Amino acid sequence: MMYPYMKLSDETEIVHSHLIEENGEKRVEVHFERPTDDGFDTARCSLPSYKWIKRDGFTEEEIANFEIFLRNNAHLLFKYAEIGGISIA
C-alpha cells in the first residue's frame, strides 16, 4: 500500500509505503513520480539504506536533492508508514 506524502511545485508527487518488516528489519519505500509528455519520470528509494531501487527520467541533481529531502524527512516517513499514512486535504 502506498500513501500520499507531498506534491512539489514541479508536479512531482511523493508517496510512501506502509512499514515493511523483513528479517527483523523495518523499511519504507518512497516513490517520486512526475508527469511528462511521454508518461512519467519515476524514482524509488528504500529507507533506511537510501538505496535507489528505480531511477528513470530524473537528473543526477534531482536525485541528489531527493536524497537531501529523504534525510530530512525519514523520521516522519517512518512514523507515517507505521500508522498507515497521514490525512492530507
MOPAC internal coordinates of N, CA, C and O (Angstrom, degrees):
PM7 1SCF
backbone

  N    0.0000 0     0.00 0     0.00 0    0    0    0
  C    1.4456 1     0.00 0     0.00 0    1    0    0
  C    1.5250 1   108.79 1     0.00 0    2    1    0
  O    1.2310 1   120.69 1   -42.98 1    3    2    1
  N    1.3155 1   116.29 1   137.02 1    3    2    1
  C    1.4585 1   121.68 1   177.86 1    5    3    2
  C    1.5311 1   108.70 1  -114.58 1    6    5    3
  O    1.2310 1   121.66 1   -37.69 1    7    6    5
  N    1.3431 1   114.43 1   142.31 1    7    6    5
  C    1.4537 1   121.61 1  -177.96 1    9    7    6
  C    1.5230 1   109.87 1  -120.82 1   10    9    7
  O    1.2310 1   119.82 1   -40.60 1   11   10    9
  N    1.3442 1   117.95 1   139.40 1   11   10    9
  C    1.4709 1   119.74 1   177.71 1   13   11   10
  C    1.5228 1   110.75 1   -67.39 1   14   13   11
  O    1.2310 1   121.37 1   -35.60 1   15   14   13
  N    1.3265 1   114.98 1   144.40 1   15   14   13
  C    1.4654 1   120.52 1   177.95 1   17   15   14
  C    1.5264 1   111.21 1  -123.41 1   18   17   15
  O    1.2310 1   120.42 1   129.13 1   19   18   17
  N    1.3453 1   116.80 1   -50.87 1   19   18   17
  C    1.4571 1   118.88 1  -174.19 1   21   19   18
  C    1.5267 1   109.77 1  -162.41 1   22   21   19
  O    1.2310 1   121.02 1   -26.51 1   23   22   21
  N    1.3366 1   115.65 1   153.49 1   23   22   21
  C    1.4576 1   121.61 1   172.16 1   25   23   22
  C    1.5217 1   107.51 1  -123.06 1   26   25   23
  O    1.2310 1   120.50 1   -53.48 1   27   26   25
  N    1.3423 1   116.64 1   126.52 1   27   26   25
  C    1.4580 1   121.85 1  -178.00 1   29   27   26
  C    1.5273 1   110.75 1   -86.94 1   30   29   27
  O    1.2310 1   120.52 1   -12.86 1   31   30   29
  N    1.3241 1   116.62 1   167.14 1   31   30   29
  C    1.4593 1   121.53 1  -176.16 1   33   31   30
  C    1.5296 1   113.55 1   -64.05 1   34   33   31
  O    1.2310 1   119.87 1   157.47 1   35   34   33
  N    1.3311 1   117.86 1   -22.53 1   35   34   33
  C    1.4676 1   120.41 1   178.01 1   37   35   34
  C    1.5298 1   111.99 1   -90.44 1   38   37   35
  O    1.2310 1   120.65 1  -165.15 1   39   38   37
  N    1.3374 1   116.37 1    14.85 1   39   38   37
  C    1.4679 1   124.39 1   178.94 1   41   39   38
  C    1.5293 1   113.81 1    77.67 1   42   41   39
  O    1.2310 1   119.80 1  -172.18 1   43   42   41
  N    1.3456 1   117.99 1     7.82 1   43   42   41
  C    1.4597 1   120.46 1   174.73 1   45   43   42
  C    1.5268 1   108.47 1   -69.62 1   46   45   43
  O    1.2310 1   121.06 1   -54.99 1   47   46   45
  N    1.3201 1   115.58 1   125.01 1   47   46   45
  C    1.4609 1   120.54 1   176.67 1   49   47   46
  C    1.5171 1   108.79 1   -99.89 1   50   49   47
  O    1.2310 1   121.19 1   -41.18 1   51   50   49
  N    1.3267 1   115.32 1   138.82 1   51   50   49
  C    1.4624 1   121.86 1   179.55 1   53   51   50
  C    1.5184 1   107.17 1  -117.58 1   54   53   51
  O    1.2310 1   121.30 1   -56.18 1   55   54   53
  N    1.3291 1   115.12 1   123.82 1   55   54   53
  C    1.4552 1   121.57 1   177.21 1   57   55   54
  C    1.5234 1   107.80 1  -128.75 1   58   57   55
  O    1.2310 1   120.87 1   -19.43 1   59   58   57
  N    1.3332 1   115.93 1   160.57 1   59   58   57
  C    1.4640 1   119.57 1  -179.99 1   61   59   58
  C    1.5203 1   110.30 1  -135.68 1   62   61   59
  O    1.2310 1   121.27 1   -22.59 1   63   62   61
  N    1.3030 1   115.18 1   157.41 1   63   62   61
  C    1.4573 1   121.58 1   179.17 1   65   63   62
  C    1.5168 1   111.28 1   -79.91 1   66   65   63
  O    1.2310 1   121.34 1    -7.52 1   67   66   65
  N    1.3134 1   115.05 1   172.48 1   67   66   65
  C    1.4564 1   121.09 1   167.35 1   69   67   66
  C    1.5338 1   107.02 1   -69.93 1   70   69   67
  O    1.2310 1   120.06 1    -8.28 1   71   70   69
  N    1.3000 1   117.50 1   171.72 1   71   70   69
  C    1.4603 1   120.99 1   177.60 1   73   71   70
  C    1.5300 1   108.42 1   -71.43 1   74   73   71
  O    1.2310 1   120.91 1   -58.84 1   75   74   73
  N    1.3083 1   115.86 1   121.16 1   75   74   73
  C    1.4656 1   122.06 1  -178.08 1   77   75   74
  C    1.5205 1   107.90 1  -101.79 1   78   77   75
  O    1.2310 1   120.46 1   -55.74 1   79   78   77
  N    1.3215 1   116.72 1   124.26 1   79   78   77
  C    1.4641 1   121.21 1   178.29 1   81   79   78
  C    1.5173 1   109.04 1  -115.20 1   82   81   79
  O    1.2310 1   121.01 1   -60.15 1   83   82   81
  N    1.3298 1   115.67 1   119.85 1   83   82   81
  C    1.4615 1   122.49 1   178.78 1   85   83   82
  C    1.5201 1   109.15 1  -139.09 1   86   85   83
  O    1.2310 1   120.97 1   -48.90 1   87   86   85
  N    1.3174 1   115.75 1   131.10 1   87   86   85
  C    1.4617 1   121.49 1   178.01 1   89   87   86
  C    1.5346 1   112.39 1    52.13 1   90   89   87
  O    1.2310 1   120.56 1  -141.30 1   91   90   89
  N    1.3186 1   116.54 1    38.70 1   91   90   89
  C    1.4540 1   121.18 1   177.88 1   93   91   90
  C    1.5186 1   114.86 1    77.27 1   94   93   91
  O    1.2310 1   119.88 1  -174.23 1   95   94   93
  N    1.3256 1   117.82 1     5.77 1   95   94   93
  C    1.4659 1   121.56 1   179.71 1   97   95   94
  C    1.5215 1   110.00 1  -114.24 1   98   97   95
  O    1.2310 1   121.16 1   -36.94 1   99   98   97
  N    1.3259 1   115.39 1   143.06 1   99   98   97
  C    1.4610 1   121.47 1   178.39 1  101   99   98
  C    1.5256 1   109.02 1  -103.24 1  102  101   99
  O    1.2310 1   121.39 1   -40.20 1  103  102  101
  N    1.3345 1   114.94 1   139.80 1  103  102  101
  C    1.4626 1   119.35 1   176.33 1  105  103  102
  C    1.5202 1   109.99 1  -147.49 1  106  105  103
  O    1.2310 1   121.65 1   -17.90 1  107  106  105
  N    1.3247 1   114.44 1   162.10 1  107  106  105
  C    1.4562 1   122.78 1   177.46 1  109  107  106
  C    1.5274 1   106.82 1  -134.36 1  110  109  107
  O    1.2310 1   120.48 1   -43.75 1  111  110  109
  N    1.3304 1   116.68 1   136.25 1  111  110  109
  C    1.4574 1   120.63 1   174.09 1  113  111  110
  C    1.5206 1   108.39 1  -101.55 1  114  113  111
  O    1.2310 1   120.95 1   -46.31 1  115  114  113
  N    1.3287 1   115.79 1   133.69 1  115  114  113
  C    1.4587 1   122.09 1  -178.87 1  117  115  114
  C    1.5234 1   107.43 1  -117.36 1  118  117  115
  O    1.2310 1   121.47 1   -52.30 1  119  118  117
  N    1.3377 1   114.80 1   127.70 1  119  118  117
  C    1.4659 1   121.44 1  -174.64 1  121  119  118
  C    1.5251 1   109.48 1  -114.67 1  122  121  119
  O    1.2310 1   120.98 1   -46.42 1  123  122  121
  N    1.3353 1   115.74 1   133.58 1  123  122  121
  C    1.4602 1   123.35 1   176.97 1  125  123  122
  C    1.5264 1   107.27 1  -114.11 1  126  125  123
  O    1.2310 1   120.33 1   -46.44 1  127  126  125
  N    1.3292 1   116.98 1   133.56 1  127  126  125
  C    1.4638 1   120.06 1  -179.07 1  129  127  126
  C    1.5210 1   109.40 1  -145.01 1  130  129  127
  O    1.2310 1   121.20 1   -47.59 1  131  130  129
  N    1.3537 1   115.31 1   132.41 1  131  130  129
  C    1.4663 1   120.94 1  -179.48 1  133  131  130
  C    1.5201 1   108.76 1  -132.31 1  134  133  131
  O    1.2310 1   119.79 1   -50.58 1  135  134  133
  N    1.3367 1   118.00 1   129.42 1  135  134  133
  C    1.4597 1   119.81 1   179.16 1  137  135  134
  C    1.5266 1   111.51 1   -68.09 1  138  137  135
  O    1.2310 1   121.09 1   -35.94 1  139  138  137
  N    1.3294 1   115.53 1   144.06 1  139  138  137
  C    1.4688 1   123.00 1   175.22 1  141  139  138
  C    1.5225 1   107.64 1  -130.32 1  142  141  139
  O    1.2310 1   120.36 1    -3.80 1  143  142  141
  N    1.3135 1   116.91 1   176.20 1  143  142  141
  C    1.4629 1   120.79 1   176.94 1  145  143  142
  C    1.5289 1   111.83 1   -64.12 1  146  145  143
  O    1.2310 1   120.53 1   152.28 1  147  146  145
  N    1.3415 1   116.59 1   -27.72 1  147  146  145
  C    1.4647 1   121.17 1  -176.26 1  149  147  146
  C    1.5258 1   114.02 1  -106.56 1  150  149  147
  O    1.2310 1   119.45 1  -173.00 1  151  150  149
  N    1.3132 1   118.65 1     7.00 1  151  150  149
  C    1.4666 1   120.69 1  -177.54 1  153  151  150
  C    1.5178 1   111.12 1   144.28 1  154  153  151
  O    1.2310 1   121.06 1    64.96 1  155  154  153
  N    1.3404 1   115.59 1  -115.04 1  155  154  153
  C    1.4604 1   120.17 1  -177.21 1  157  155  154
  C    1.5200 1   111.38 1  -145.53 1  158  157  155
  O    1.2310 1   120.88 1   -34.98 1  159  158  157
  N    1.3423 1   115.93 1   145.02 1  159  158  157
  C    1.4544 1   121.70 1   163.16 1  161  159  158
  C    1.5223 1   104.92 1   -85.98 1  162  161  159
  O    1.2310 1   120.30 1   -42.10 1  163  162  161
  N    1.3363 1   117.03 1   137.90 1  163  162  161
  C    1.4615 1   119.82 1  -178.18 1  165  163  162
  C    1.5164 1   110.74 1  -137.51 1  166  165  163
  O    1.2310 1   121.54 1   -30.53 1  167  166  165
  N    1.3142 1   114.65 1   149.47 1  167  166  165
  C    1.4658 1   121.54 1   173.62 1  169  167  166
  C    1.5261 1   107.22 1  -153.07 1  170  169  167
  O    1.2310 1   120.94 1   -35.94 1  171  170  169
  N    1.3374 1   115.80 1   144.06 1  171  170  169
  C    1.4633 1   120.49 1   178.71 1  173  171  170
  C    1.5182 1   108.93 1  -138.95 1  174  173  171
  O    1.2310 1   121.37 1   -46.75 1  175  174  173
  N    1.3379 1   114.98 1   133.25 1  175  174  173
  C    1.4576 1   121.65 1  -177.68 1  177  175  174
  C    1.5234 1   109.46 1  -126.55 1  178  177  175
  O    1.2310 1   120.89 1   -38.19 1  179  178  177
  N    1.3187 1   115.89 1   141.81 1  179  178  177
  C    1.4570 1   121.97 1   177.56 1  181  179  178
  C    1.5243 1   109.44 1  -101.83 1  182  181  179
  O    1.2310 1   121.30 1   -52.11 1  183  182  181
  N    1.3256 1   115.12 1   127.89 1  183  182  181
  C    1.4625 1   121.18 1   176.97 1  185  183  182
  C    1.5201 1   108.64 1  -106.41 1  186  185  183
  O    1.2310 1   118.15 1   -35.95 1  187  186  185
  N    1.2958 1   121.12 1   144.05 1  187  186  185
  C    1.4599 1   128.26 1    14.93 1  189  187  186
  C    1.5267 1   114.47 1   -93.66 1  190  189  187
  O    1.2310 1   119.04 1  -174.58 1  191  190  189
  N    1.3321 1   119.43 1     5.42 1  191  190  189
  C    1.4704 1   120.20 1  -176.47 1  193  191  190
  C    1.5299 1   112.91 1   -77.67 1  194  193  191
  O    1.2310 1   120.02 1   161.81 1  195  194  193
  N    1.3266 1   117.57 1   -18.19 1  195  194  193
  C    1.4637 1   123.00 1  -175.43 1  197  195  194
  C    1.5304 1   111.15 1    59.16 1  198  197  195
  O    1.2310 1   120.81 1  -147.55 1  199  198  197
  N    1.3225 1   116.05 1    32.45 1  199  198  197
  C    1.4650 1   121.69 1   177.57 1  201  199  198
  C    1.5333 1   108.25 1   -88.43 1  202  201  199
  O    1.2310 1   121.35 1   -52.02 1  203  202  201
  N    1.3449 1   115.03 1   127.98 1  203  202  201
  C    1.4545 1   120.31 1   178.84 1  205  203  202
  C    1.5241 1   108.64 1   -81.92 1  206  205  203
  O    1.2310 1   121.03 1   -59.26 1  207  206  205
  N    1.3213 1   115.63 1   120.74 1  207  206  205
  C    1.4567 1   122.97 1  -178.61 1  209  207  206
  C    1.5246 1   110.13 1   -86.94 1  210  209  207
  O    1.2310 1   121.30 1   144.43 1  211  210  209
  N    1.3256 1   115.13 1   -35.57 1  211  210  209
  C    1.4648 1   121.37 1  -176.61 1  213  211  210
  C    1.5206 1   108.26 1  -145.38 1  214  213  211
  O    1.2310 1   121.00 1   -40.62 1  215  214  213
  N    1.3346 1   115.69 1   139.38 1  215  214  213
  C    1.4674 1   121.53 1   176.27 1  217  215  214
  C    1.5148 1   108.04 1  -149.27 1  218  217  215
  O    1.2310 1   120.50 1   -66.39 1  219  218  217
  N    1.3111 1   116.64 1   113.61 1  219  218  217
  C    1.4570 1   120.16 1  -179.14 1  221  219  218
  C    1.5265 1   109.59 1  -147.75 1  222  221  219
  O    1.2310 1   120.69 1   -68.29 1  223  222  221
  N    1.3263 1   116.29 1   111.71 1  223  222  221
  C    1.4571 1   121.26 1   174.29 1  225  223  222
  C    1.5131 1   115.81 1   100.70 1  226  225  223
  O    1.2310 1   119.44 1   152.64 1  227  226  225
  N    1.3144 1   118.68 1   -27.36 1  227  226  225
  C    1.4594 1   120.75 1   178.39 1  229  227  226
  C    1.5304 1   109.67 1   -82.46 1  230  229  227
  O    1.2310 1   120.44 1   -34.67 1  231  230  229
  N    1.3265 1   116.77 1   145.33 1  231  230  229
  C    1.4589 1   121.40 1   179.48 1  233  231  230
  C    1.5275 1   110.46 1   -76.33 1  234  233  231
  O    1.2310 1   120.82 1   -14.32 1  235  234  233
  N    1.3286 1   116.04 1   165.68 1  235  234  233
  C    1.4727 1   120.89 1   176.15 1  237  235  234
  C    1.5281 1   110.63 1   -59.20 1  238  237  235
  O    1.2310 1   120.66 1   140.94 1  239  238  237
  N    1.3250 1   116.35 1   -39.06 1  239  238  237
  C    1.4679 1   120.34 1   179.15 1  241  239  238
  C    1.5311 1   110.90 1   -64.45 1  242  241  239
  O    1.2310 1   120.34 1   138.61 1  243  242  241
  N    1.3314 1   116.96 1   -41.39 1  243  242  241
  C    1.4558 1   120.03 1   178.08 1  245  243  242
  C    1.5297 1   111.07 1   -64.29 1  246  245  243
  O    1.2310 1   120.47 1   137.86 1  247  246  245
  N    1.3254 1   116.70 1   -42.14 1  247  246  245
  C    1.4678 1   120.62 1   178.02 1  249  247  246
  C    1.5305 1   109.94 1   -61.83 1  250  249  247
  O    1.2310 1   120.30 1   137.70 1  251  250  249
  N    1.3318 1   117.03 1   -42.30 1  251  250  249
  C    1.4699 1   120.74 1   178.08 1  253  251  250
  C    1.5296 1   110.42 1   -61.22 1  254  253  251
  O    1.2310 1   120.23 1   139.84 1  255  254  253
  N    1.3324 1   117.17 1   -40.16 1  255  254  253
  C    1.4684 1   120.65 1   177.58 1  257  255  254
  C    1.5238 1   111.28 1   -67.37 1  258  257  255
  O    1.2310 1   120.37 1   143.41 1  259  258  257
  N    1.3322 1   116.89 1   -36.59 1  259  258  257
  C    1.4642 1   119.98 1   176.42 1  261  259  258
  C    1.5294 1   110.21 1   -63.92 1  262  261  259
  O    1.2310 1   120.15 1   142.23 1  263  262  261
  N    1.3262 1   117.32 1   -37.77 1  263  262  261
  C    1.4672 1   119.71 1   178.77 1  265  263  262
  C    1.5234 1   111.19 1   -63.46 1  266  265  263
  O    1.2310 1   120.34 1   138.74 1  267  266  265
  N    1.3164 1   116.95 1   -41.26 1  267  266  265
  C    1.4671 1   120.69 1   176.12 1  269  267  266
  C    1.5258 1   108.99 1   -61.64 1  270  269  267
  O    1.2310 1   120.68 1   134.15 1  271  270  269
  N    1.3304 1   116.31 1   -45.85 1  271  270  269
  C    1.4586 1   121.05 1   177.50 1  273  271  270
  C    1.5295 1   111.09 1   -56.58 1  274  273  271
  O    1.2310 1   120.81 1   133.65 1  275  274  273
  N    1.3354 1   116.06 1   -46.35 1  275  274  273
  C    1.4650 1   120.40 1  -178.47 1  277  275  274
  C    1.5261 1   111.60 1   -63.67 1  278  277  275
  O    1.2310 1   120.30 1   137.76 1  279  278  277
  N    1.3150 1   117.03 1   -42.24 1  279  278  277
  C    1.4686 1   119.99 1   179.90 1  281  279  278
  C    1.5349 1   111.19 1   -64.00 1  282  281  279
  O    1.2310 1   120.28 1   148.24 1  283  282  281
  N    1.3331 1   117.08 1   -31.76 1  283  282  281
  C    1.4604 1   121.07 1   178.39 1  285  283  282
  C    1.5262 1   113.34 1   -81.82 1  286  285  283
  O    1.2310 1   120.18 1   162.10 1  287  286  285
  N    1.3317 1   117.26 1   -17.90 1  287  286  285
  C    1.4556 1   120.97 1  -175.43 1  289  287  286
  C    1.5193 1   114.41 1  -118.42 1  290  289  287
  O    1.2310 1   119.32 1   179.33 1  291  290  289
  N    1.3127 1   118.90 1    -0.67 1  291  290  289
  C    1.4715 1   121.80 1  -174.74 1  293  291  290
  C    1.5221 1   112.08 1   -55.66 1  294  293  291
  O    1.2310 1   120.16 1   137.00 1  295  294  293
  N    1.3242 1   117.30 1   -43.00 1  295  294  293
  C    1.4657 1   119.49 1  -178.61 1  297  295  294
  C    1.5280 1   111.43 1   -62.00 1  298  297  295
  O    1.2310 1   119.98 1   142.35 1  299  298  297
  N    1.3226 1   117.65 1   -37.65 1  299  298  297
  C    1.4574 1   120.94 1   177.55 1  301  299  298
  C    1.5185 1   111.63 1   -72.22 1  302  301  299
  O    1.2310 1   120.38 1   139.49 1  303  302  301
  N    1.3219 1   116.88 1   -40.51 1  303  302  301
  C    1.4583 1   120.26 1   179.31 1  305  303  302
  C    1.5228 1   111.18 1   -61.49 1  306  305  303
  O    1.2310 1   120.17 1   139.82 1  307  306  305
  N    1.3286 1   117.29 1   -40.18 1  307  306  305
  C    1.4677 1   120.33 1   176.46 1  309  307  306
  C    1.5342 1   110.48 1   -66.25 1  310  309  307
  O    1.2310 1   120.62 1   137.40 1  311  310  309
  N    1.3140 1   116.42 1   -42.60 1  311  310  309
  C    1.4652 1   120.53 1  -179.97 1  313  311  310
  C    1.5241 1   110.62 1   -60.35 1  314  313  311
  O    1.2310 1   120.38 1   130.42 1  315  314  313
  N    1.3382 1   116.88 1   -49.58 1  315  314  313
  C    1.4595 1   120.52 1  -177.40 1  317  315  314
  C    1.5268 1   111.71 1   -70.56 1  318  317  315
  O    1.2310 1   119.91 1   147.37 1  319  318  317
  N    1.3215 1   117.78 1   -32.63 1  319  318  317
  C    1.4602 1   120.58 1   176.74 1  321  319  318
  C    1.5212 1   110.50 1   -63.88 1  322  321  319
  O    1.2310 1   120.75 1   143.61 1  323  322  321
  N    1.3286 1   116.17 1   -36.39 1  323  322  321
  C    1.4524 1   120.95 1  -178.22 1  325  323  322
  C    1.5367 1   112.47 1   -70.29 1  326  325  323
  O    1.2310 1   120.42 1   148.69 1  327  326  325
  N    1.3348 1   116.81 1   -31.31 1  327  326  325
  C    1.4626 1   119.83 1  -177.70 1  329  327  326
  C    1.5391 1   112.73 1  -100.28 1  330  329  327
  O    1.2310 1   120.26 1  -173.73 1  331  330  329
  N    1.3185 1   117.11 1     6.27 1  331  330  329
  C    1.4625 1   119.56 1   177.19 1  333  331  330
  C    1.5123 1   114.33 1    84.72 1  334  333  331
  O    1.2310 1   120.47 1  -142.69 1  335  334  333
  N    1.3195 1   116.72 1    37.31 1  335  334  333
  C    1.4583 1   121.39 1   176.71 1  337  335  334
  C    1.5175 1   112.49 1    86.32 1  338  337  335
  O    1.2310 1   121.39 1    -0.92 1  339  338  337
  N    1.3230 1   114.94 1   179.08 1  339  338  337
  C    1.4634 1   121.47 1   177.94 1  341  339  338
  C    1.5173 1   108.32 1  -120.32 1  342  341  339
  O    1.2310 1   121.07 1   -24.49 1  343  342  341
  N    1.3090 1   115.55 1   155.51 1  343  342  341
  C    1.4575 1   120.37 1   174.92 1  345  343  342
  C    1.5214 1   107.98 1   -86.55 1  346  345  343
  O    1.2310 1   121.33 1   -60.06 1  347  346  345
  N    1.3298 1   115.05 1   119.94 1  347  346  345
  C    1.4666 1   119.15 1   177.31 1  349  347  346
  C    1.5191 1   108.13 1  -123.90 1  350  349  347
  O    1.2310 1   121.05 1   -36.30 1  351  350  349
  N    1.3037 1   115.60 1   143.70 1  351  350  349
  C    1.4697 1   119.65 1  -177.58 1  353  351  350
  C    1.5050 1   110.09 1   -98.89 1  354  353  351
  O    1.2310 1   120.10 1   180.00 1  355  354  353

